[in-house]
Amino acid sequence: ANTDSNNNWINTGNLAQAIRYAVDNGARVINMSLRWSDSTALRDALAYAASRNVITVSAAGNSSGSSPGTPAYYATQYGFSVGAVDSSRTIASFSNRAGTNSSMQHVMAPGVNVYSTVPGNGYASYSGTSMAAPHVAGVVALMLGANPNLTHAQVRSILTSSAVRLP
């Protein structure tokens, strides 16, 4: 495991291959608490997952942007983009927003001071859309547990249409 000077994980792997591997090995939901450089292979892997009703859940990014980063950017067509809110349901200042494309399937989840496990059998609080995305992945897993026959389109529609719109 390699980390940089900011203690961020460095992964030299191939996200597109990882998505295809997960789909081919029975994953129903893929959480991506990460940012990744864009590529045709990545877009094609997200399309592959969606075509097999595997739901991809991507952190929107933490750069206060008006629209999600990659791979969440592709939630116009595939899976979900997830932004972060605090305990008062206020959008976190760092969270990327949904953008202007009305096809964007963007939802918000707790992402400020989220208490979680850390390597070395410890616990710590972190903030970021990477903390918010697993909340949504868990909801999707519960949806698929209740009805394993839900399609990619149905999961996207149900989750976004049942979410509470923030001011």
VOPAGU-2260 file (C-alpha; in pm, 1 decimal, decimal comma):
REM VOPAGU-2260
SITE   aa  ch    i         X         Y         Z
SITE  ALA   A    0       0,0       0,0       0,0
SITE  ASN   A    1     151,8     328,6    -109,3
SITE  THR   A    2      62,4     670,9      26,2
SITE  ASP   A    3     172,4    1019,5     -72,9
SITE  SER   A    4     294,7    1300,3     154,3
SITE  ASN   A    5     -66,0    1381,7     249,4
SITE  ASN   A    6    -125,8    1018,5     348,0
SITE  ASN   A    7    -360,7     970,6      51,4
SITE  TRP   A    8    -364,3     623,6     -99,3
SITE  ILE   A    9    -193,0     595,9    -435,3
SITE  ASN   A   10    -342,9     336,9    -665,5
SITE  THR   A   11    -173,0     259,0    -992,1
SITE  GLY   A   12    -442,7       5,8   -1083,9
SITE  ASN   A   13    -703,2      21,2   -1354,8
SITE  LEU   A   14   -1049,0     133,7   -1238,0
SITE  ALA   A   15   -1221,9      22,4   -1558,0
SITE  GLN   A   16   -1081,6    -329,5   -1516,5
SITE  ALA   A   17   -1177,6    -328,9   -1147,9
SITE  ILE   A   18   -1539,2    -235,5   -1230,6
SITE  ARG   A   19   -1562,0    -512,7   -1490,9
SITE  TYR   A   20   -1408,2    -761,5   -1246,6
SITE  ALA   A   21   -1662,0    -670,2    -976,7
SITE  VAL   A   22   -1953,6    -700,3   -1221,5
SITE  ASP   A   23   -1830,0   -1034,5   -1355,2
SITE  ASN   A   24   -1789,5   -1167,3   -1001,3
SITE  GLY   A   25   -2137,2   -1094,0    -871,1
SITE  ALA   A   26   -2126,3    -738,8    -735,2
SITE  ARG   A   27   -2467,6    -569,1    -725,7
SITE  VAL   A   28   -2343,0    -229,8    -598,2
SITE  ILE   A   29   -1999,7     -71,9    -648,5
SITE  ASN   A   30   -1895,5     214,6    -417,9
SITE  MET   A   31   -1630,8     446,9    -559,0
SITE  SER   A   32   -1505,2     683,9    -292,3
SITE  LEU   A   33   -1237,3     813,8    -524,6
SITE  ARG   A   34   -1155,1    1044,5    -810,5
SITE  TRP   A   35   -1009,4     909,0   -1131,3
SITE  SER   A   36    -886,5    1039,2   -1463,1
SITE  ASP   A   37   -1140,5    1017,6   -1741,9
SITE  SER   A   38   -1110,5     763,6   -2021,3
SITE  THR   A   39   -1323,5     586,5   -2278,5
SITE  ALA   A   40   -1244,3     259,2   -2099,5
SITE  LEU   A   41   -1386,8     399,4   -1773,9
SITE  ARG   A   42   -1706,5     518,7   -1942,4
SITE  ASP   A   43   -1743,1     182,3   -2116,1
SITE  ALA   A   44   -1695,6      -3,7   -1785,7
SITE  LEU   A   45   -1968,0     208,3   -1621,1
SITE  ALA   A   46   -2197,4     131,5   -1915,1
SITE  TYR   A   47   -2111,5    -238,7   -1880,2
SITE  ALA   A   48   -2206,3    -231,6   -1511,4
SITE  ALA   A   49   -2535,9     -54,1   -1584,6
SITE  SER   A   50   -2619,4    -299,6   -1863,8
SITE  ARG   A   51   -2599,5    -577,2   -1605,1
SITE  ASN   A   52   -2803,4    -382,3   -1346,6
SITE  VAL   A   53   -2500,7    -321,5   -1123,8
SITE  ILE   A   54   -2531,8      17,0    -953,6
SITE  THR   A   55   -2222,3     238,1    -937,3
SITE  VAL   A   56   -2211,7     496,3    -658,0
SITE  SER   A   57   -1946,4     766,4    -693,8
SITE  ALA   A   58   -1822,6    1042,9    -463,2
SITE  ALA   A   59   -1896,5    1376,6    -633,4
SITE  GLY   A   60   -1565,1    1531,3    -523,6
SITE  ASN   A   61   -1443,6    1781,4    -267,1
SITE  SER   A   62   -1339,3    2082,3    -473,8
SITE  SER   A   63   -1652,0    2297,8    -421,1
SITE  GLY   A   64   -1722,1    2248,4    -790,1
SITE  SER   A   65   -2049,3    2326,1    -962,7
SITE  SER   A   66   -2060,7    1973,3   -1105,0
SITE  PRO   A   67   -1928,8    1629,1   -1008,4
SITE  GLY   A   68   -1579,9    1505,0   -1088,9
SITE  THR   A   69   -1494,2    1176,3   -1259,9
SITE  PRO   A   70   -1630,5     908,6   -1233,6
SITE  ALA   A   71   -1936,2    1073,0   -1068,9
SITE  TYR   A   72   -1964,5    1294,2   -1378,8
SITE  TYR   A   73   -2108,2     990,9   -1560,6
SITE  ALA   A   74   -2409,6     972,7   -1328,1
SITE  THR   A   75   -2594,7    1150,9   -1609,0
SITE  GLN   A   76   -2617,1     800,2   -1758,2
SITE  TYR   A   77   -2481,6     548,9   -1507,1
SITE  GLY   A   78   -2530,4     506,4   -1132,3
SITE  PHE   A   79   -2518,0     794,4    -886,6
SITE  SER   A   80   -2311,8    1095,6    -792,4
SITE  VAL   A   81   -2305,8    1163,3    -417,4
SITE  GLY   A   82   -2243,5    1496,8    -249,7
SITE  ALA   A   83   -2200,1    1567,5     120,5
SITE  VAL   A   84   -2424,8    1732,1     378,8
SITE  ASP   A   85   -2366,9    1800,2     747,2
SITE  SER   A   86   -2588,7    1691,3    1036,9
SITE  SER   A   87   -2819,8    1989,1     969,4
SITE  ARG   A   88   -2871,2    1882,7     605,0
SITE  THR   A   89   -2665,6    2180,7     491,6
SITE  ILE   A   90   -2457,9    2111,8     181,6
SITE  ALA   A   91   -2091,9    2098,0     282,9
SITE  SER   A   92   -1889,2    2389,9     149,5
SITE  PHE   A   93   -1635,3    2149,9      -5,4
SITE  SER   A   94   -1891,6    1927,9    -178,9
SITE  ASN   A   95   -1919,8    1932,2    -555,2
SITE  ARG   A   96   -2272,5    2009,5    -672,9
SITE  ALA   A   97   -2503,9    1843,0    -924,9
SITE  GLY   A   98   -2428,0    2071,3   -1220,1
SITE  THR   A   99   -2680,9    2188,4   -1478,3
SITE  ASN   A  100   -2750,0    1865,0   -1669,1
SITE  SER   A  101   -3101,3    1757,9   -1569,5
SITE  SER   A  102   -3005,5    1393,2   -1637,7
SITE  MET   A  103   -2755,1    1398,5   -1349,1
SITE  GLN   A  104   -2857,3    1151,3   -1078,0
SITE  HIS   A  105   -2701,8    1333,3    -781,7
SITE  VAL   A  106   -2800,2    1278,1    -419,8
SITE  MET   A  107   -2659,5    1399,6     -89,3
SITE  ALA   A  108   -2565,6    1199,7     220,2
SITE  PRO   A  109   -2383,4    1256,4     550,8
SITE  GLY   A  110   -2026,8    1357,0     473,3
SITE  VAL   A  111   -1914,0    1591,3     752,3
SITE  ASN   A  112   -1743,0    1452,9    1062,7
SITE  VAL   A  113   -1841,9    1094,5     982,5
SITE  TYR   A  114   -1707,4     849,8    1242,0
SITE  SER   A  115   -1561,4     542,1    1078,2
SITE  THR   A  116   -1300,2     272,8    1100,8
SITE  VAL   A  117    -939,1     339,7    1004,5
SITE  PRO   A  118    -644,2     105,1     943,4
SITE  GLY   A  119    -485,9     -32,9    1259,5
SITE  ASN   A  120    -812,9    -121,5    1435,2
SITE  GLY   A  121    -895,1     242,4    1505,3
SITE  TYR   A  122   -1168,4     497,5    1456,5
SITE  ALA   A  123   -1164,7     857,2    1339,2
SITE  SER   A  124   -1392,9    1126,2    1200,0
SITE  TYR   A  125   -1347,9    1239,0     842,7
SITE  SER   A  126   -1529,4    1472,5     607,1
SITE  GLY   A  127   -1572,4    1433,7     233,7
SITE  THR   A  128   -1792,5    1298,8     -38,6
SITE  SER   A  129   -1597,9     973,5       1,4
SITE  MET   A  130   -1765,4     939,9     341,2
SITE  ALA   A  131   -2108,0    1020,1     192,5
SITE  ALA   A  132   -2104,1     774,4     -98,5
SITE  PRO   A  133   -2107,2     456,2     116,8
SITE  HIS   A  134   -2431,1     573,4     280,7
SITE  VAL   A  135   -2594,7     570,6     -61,4
SITE  ALA   A  136   -2432,8     239,9    -160,0
SITE  GLY   A  137   -2586,7      93,7     157,3
SITE  VAL   A  138   -2932,2     225,5      68,9
SITE  VAL   A  139   -2900,6      75,9    -279,6
SITE  ALA   A  140   -2795,1    -257,8    -127,3
SITE  LEU   A  141   -3104,5    -251,4      96,0
SITE  MET   A  142   -3323,7    -170,8    -206,3
SITE  LEU   A  143   -3179,9    -465,2    -398,5
SITE  GLY   A  144   -3218,6    -686,8     -92,1
SITE  ALA   A  145   -3588,1    -599,6     -81,2
SITE  ASN   A  146   -3629,8    -645,4    -457,3
SITE  PRO   A  147   -3338,9    -815,8    -638,1
SITE  ASN   A  148   -3515,6    -767,1    -971,6
SITE  LEU   A  149   -3487,4    -387,6    -976,2
SITE  THR   A  150   -3321,1    -261,2   -1291,1
SITE  HIS   A  151   -3049,9       4,7   -1309,4
SITE  ALA   A  152   -3310,4     253,4   -1433,8
SITE  GLN   A  153   -3557,9     163,1   -1159,1
SITE  VAL   A  154   -3301,2     201,6    -880,5
SITE  ARG   A  155   -3196,5     543,0   -1015,7
SITE  SER   A  156   -3557,6     657,0   -1047,4
SITE  ILE   A  157   -3673,2     533,0    -706,6
SITE  LEU   A  158   -3378,4     678,1    -514,4
SITE  THR   A  159   -3379,4    1020,8    -675,5
SITE  SER   A  160   -3759,4    1059,4    -680,5
SITE  SER   A  161   -3788,0     965,0    -311,4
SITE  ALA   A  162   -3508,2    1195,2    -195,0
SITE  VAL   A  163   -3596,0    1518,4     -16,0
SITE  ARG   A  164   -3502,5    1820,2    -226,7
SITE  LEU   A  165   -3262,2    2053,4     -44,4
SITE  PRO   A  166   -3313,9    2430,3     -58,8
